[in-house]
Amino acid sequence: MTTEAGSETEVKEKAEESAAPPDQSEKATEDSQEVANAEGEEKEKEKVKEKEGKEGKGISRYLPTWLKKQKSQSQTSPTKEVPPTEEAVSKVTQEEEEPVPEVNGHADEVEEKEEVKSDQVKEKEAESHSNASADTEPAKEEKLEESAEKTSEDTKKTTEGERAEEEKKEQEGEAEAEGEGGEGQTSIFQSPLRLVRKNKMKLVVCHVTLMDGTDFTCEVEKRAKGQYLFFKVCDHLNLMEKDYFGLTYTDSHEQKCWLDPTKEIKRQIRSNNWQFAFNVKFYPPDPSLLTEDITRYLLCLQLREDVASGRLPCSFVTHALLGSYTLQAEFGDFEPDQPRPLDYIGQLTFAPNQNKEMEEKIFELHKSHRGMTPAQADAQFLENAKKLSMYGVDLHHAKDSEGVDIMLGVCANGLLVYKDRLRINRFAWPKILKISYKRNNFYIKIRPGETEQFESTVGFKLQNHRSAKRLWKVCVENHSFFRLNAPEPPAKARFLTLGSKFRYSGRTQAQSRMASSLIDRPAPNFERTSSKRISRSLDGAPMISITEAGRDTAENGREPHLELHSDSKVKEVDLNPGDVEAMPSQQSPGCSELTLSQDHDKTQDDVLKHQASISQLKRSFMEAPPPSPPQPNQWEKRLTSSPAPTIRFQQQQVVNVPQTEAATADNTISDTKEPAKPPVVKTEMVTISDTFAAQKTEIATKEVPIVHTETKTITYEAAQLDGNGDGEPGVLMTAQTITSESLCTTTTTHITKTLKGGLSETRIEKRIVITGDCDIDHDQALAQAIKEAKEQHPDMSVTRVVVHKETELAEEED
Amino acid sequence: MAGLMAGFGHYTHAVVRGIPASLAKEALRSSQAEVNLAKARGEHEAYVEVLRTRLGLEVVELPADESLPDCVFVEDAAVVCGDTALITRPGAESRRREKEAMEAALKDLNLNLVEMTDETATLDGGDVLFTGREFFVGLSKRTNQRGAEILADAFKDYAVSTVPVLEGLHLKSFCSMGGPGLIVIGSSEPAQKTLKVFEKLKDHMLIPVSNLEKVKLDGALTCCSVLINKKANI
């Protein structure tokens, strides 16, 4: 088993313990200096402290817990440190009396604090280490901008004629209101004291640039969290499969950052520039698995932009091909009778270095797409785009240990290392045990290879601390999204803990697919960019809408079943260490996900819970407790005992049954089985259902009593997510069938290896047919078979057992 | 419909070149083996015949050039993938002029030509292994990093990874595509080291088979033709 804790991919930030204590004093002086400055202007005080809250936090980590707790509660209220003003001090005492719930927000603060702190560390280092000078600058910049910001806000404040105290109250009121908004996390803002104060709410106008280039403007409360704005945008777009998307903002260093949905917007943007962009955050490796066309359309928009900007490099032909699908999707069939719409192609950018030749090529290819609906053209676009080597790769500038410029690319499969345009290394997620960052260094700990004994750590130098952290965050998020079934819960905030508590907070791909499989709405109508630009609308053509709607409904109807499996696929692959040896590729699953599979049940919808409870029961029934992780590699076992029929006959039967089972969950097996067995008169089927009550169904069939037999089928399903590959698109890598026969048993082993969505999966199906006149202890035979299977493949687990018993009924014999 | 990926193993054309008399004496080699010109020509004829009749490829035969003793090894002069052809800058100075005839032939096939103009870049096609989904470029005596970079620029759709070539002349001296998703690789120690890098870098499923005895000469079968998959409508 590969479930040792050590093999988990930890995504922990390295604590900066060593660096922290020595520079504490320095920081303290720094703090007091700034505070002193602030003291000069009584009015500004609040603001200043608010801005400097993080500096204050540096100290707060050494304060007793009770003080810390109350701070986490009052988030941006100016009590982060013990301030030298009466006003704030009184505030502190007020708040001390409040009930103090433990919150996540606390963790956030720790993280923020840490970030700033190490910036300061760097600053300090600059004095002694010359090579740290590069780092110093950004840190200073930050300060400068902060003060600039301060001033601007101050001016505003003066014009508004607001008193600092009022402002404070107001903010708290907002926080309170937000708490009422229903996000469990924010409920901490509700305290009796604040309820009293709450009355005014400050609204801010947010500008969000959408992927079609249009702007979406909305008002949010000043203290709203990222999520609130994100959901507003998704609502506006009518988007349900949200999890692949996110909002970005540009920070004070001109860096694009993802807006954390769980944190206040204001505290992230740290400026008055409420300008955001809606973008794809996680590029689905197989866009065809998305449920809705609108999601695919939005992904197309992002990719068009990626391609046109050169972020996603592609060859001339690919540029032309993608461009031609864009034309088809936006403008419909090429119409020869109309003058060439060169004017509209001129407005569209398909490639960074678009020229006449390319446009000609695009037209030429566009002609060949005749009859394609916009949705089909989008799908084709995505099919081609997803194969590009840089699809979904998020690049970060870095240097290797020798100071050579490289690029680190984060993607669904792992971490890629590029030097110029060449890939010089890659670390698949399963190969990575741990990712961390310390100052401007980014580290990955590598799982030892087959021949190596020890783990190794690879380090990269980033431009500064912030970029190291950003890279680390992106890695955490990508790993969680693509590799885990459920996000890791953020570590509990403890007193004096060091390091970031940041974890991916959204849904994982597995969860997202699960959720989108439950989408039950008619395909939404959406406006394409062309309809905005050009009056002629192709989406409006009734015939197209009908087919599309039809297709969608079918898809939606089919999905739940499929998606369940596809989920289980992910898991199956992830959890199956057998694959590691079988296919030493990046697709080989890691063990990092093992511990999370348990959480899966909790976080899934009812359907899954239902499934899970079934499997739980069955698991216990089988007395084959999956040691720690349920490893749902499919095992199918069949013990058949029948005196009369030949082996061949039984095998036929055996072949029939799985088909039925594959298609249905439980109870429907009986009928389908009958035709294959002409001599059967009486059939008894026992299925262990979720209620764990064995249901007995007797079906009388033909009265052709040649030989009377009794058939009994028992199905045990171990995994909540049993992977039936039916309909799941995947590439079959290998398939082999091994048959071995002994005196009274026939064992058929069917091994298939498939590649699905970048993941490989090994599935072994074993059929054992036992024939004999003697009395066989079936339970024992079953137990023996399971035991053997486990011994033979210790790293796989039994997910399904089907017992099919056929006995001749002697008393009914003529 | 023209797909994005050129795929592996589907070719329509082959460019080959005759064997000049100078091959026997002047062609570059790392061993001292005697070369029987007549025999070599006989072998080559048979080889071209297989391409033509057994594989049904349209064979473009370029005439031999006496001043270019190595010109039969056309693989090194160009890398073709999809409808893009990269005219290489071979690592051996004496072979640089081989590209002229190749360039003309590829132009006639309406391929998009990309020239390697950088004076610091060298690349032999023999160091380029295309798996159908991605490229591996062997960094060898004949191919350098810059050459690989230019190749990556020419074939932007694909991931281009570099692997070390620790023995032999070219990457494809000890490994070759055995079929879709199958790399056949020699069992010598340097070859195995390269295999390790393959395993680490590859994007897609590859099954390395380590049973190929090292080829006696520096050349492998792939080096005597440039295979092209030319689609009708692109």
Interface residues (C-beta under 8 A of the other chain):
Chain A: P313 C314 S315 F316 V317 T318 L321 L365 S368 N384 K387 L388 S389 N413 K419 D420 R421 L422 R423 I424 N425 R426 M583 P584 S585 Q586 Q587 M733 L755 S760
Chain B: M1 A2 G3 L4 M5 G82 D83 T84 N112 R133 E134 V137 Q145 A148 E149 A152 D153 F155 K156 D157 Y158 A159 V160 S161 T162 E199 K200 L201 K202 D203 M205 L206 N233 I234
